[in-house]
Amino acid sequence: MTWYFTEDAAAFRAAAADLLAAEAARNTAVLTLMDSAGRLGWWAEPDGRVTGVLAVSPPREPSFGAVTVEAARALVFPAGEEPTVVRGETAAVEAFAEATGRPWTAIVRMRLFRLGELVPPDPAPAGRPRVAGEADIPFLSAWAREFALDIGEDPTGRDFTGHVTERVADGRLVLWEAPDGRPVSMACVSPTIEGQARVHLVYTPRAERGRGYAAGATEAVSRAARDGGASQVLLFTDLANPTSNALYQRLGYRPVTDHLGVEFTAPGD
């Protein structure tokens, strides 16, 4: 049983194709990252079956897909390439972190949800959805920065313009407009890969919250993903945010697995 690594996304797809297709929901992070990741890895059993995958994003941040606890414990990075942060299903991340013997702390606990029957928000929020356009990019970039702050990330030095522009150009970012035409919420969906698409970047400015706008935007982008051919529509929620967890379940999302993000710390930190 061995871990293999490559920087070639095509080689990774060929090696891990069966697992990626069979467990598209559990592999959503890897499927989303595999064309931009610095390295990709897969765990092979003695009979050649692949039973674990991961993607390593710069600088040194692995994201596990479906990974057995055994494979997670066996994962070793070369000296100088040890990860700073690891994310993935809780059991696998904990097994890896404990096996390293390095100090670590949990930075986020999340839950992966999959859409069942889509249920429109009730009561329906005032306004309507529309696909974001090029003219929206300046304020959407500011919203993306505020979203990063909301979820505990440090946006210092980051320019979100390119991040937003790509999603707008692909028609994947949906706005909710109030009756007077003001954009008041947004939601985005990833490209559909292996039949799965993931809703993300759901954000409402603080002054507009409590009116159901996020529900409207999420329902609209979820419906667009389904209509666009995604057989599985997924999203992650922060377990520390009971409001969003309840919202998505009212829209028809159901739990799949719990996820954990850990950060490795130097002794004494």
Order of alpha helices (4+ residues) and beta strands (2+ residues): beta-alpha-alpha-beta-beta-beta-alpha-beta-alpha-beta-beta-alpha-alpha-beta-beta-beta-alpha-beta-alpha-beta
